[in-house]
Amino acid sequence: MSRPSLNLGVTRGTAGIWREAAAELGYVAKVGKFPNAGNITGLLEAMARGEVTGTAFENAFTTVRERRSQLPMFPDLDEKPGTR
């Protein structure tokens, strides 16, 4: 059974932030291009169903941004080497 698809474009580097926030909220991919990484689709579907509160969403992104600000810069999972 096929699922409808929706393609979203985000600015360079933000897909990694989305993945980390999804993982922070417990949405982790089991298979696919990024196994064991945050599942952006799962997060968006849960948000549409009302399973993720605005507070939880905000807290997850705040946690990710704080954690990233304390780390040395490194390429995001969504960036291919040599594309910066």
Secondary structure by P-SEA (a helix, b strand, c coil): cbbbbbbbbbccaaaaaaaaaaaaaccccccccccccccaaaaaaaaaaccccaaaaaaaaaaaaaaaaacccccccccccccc
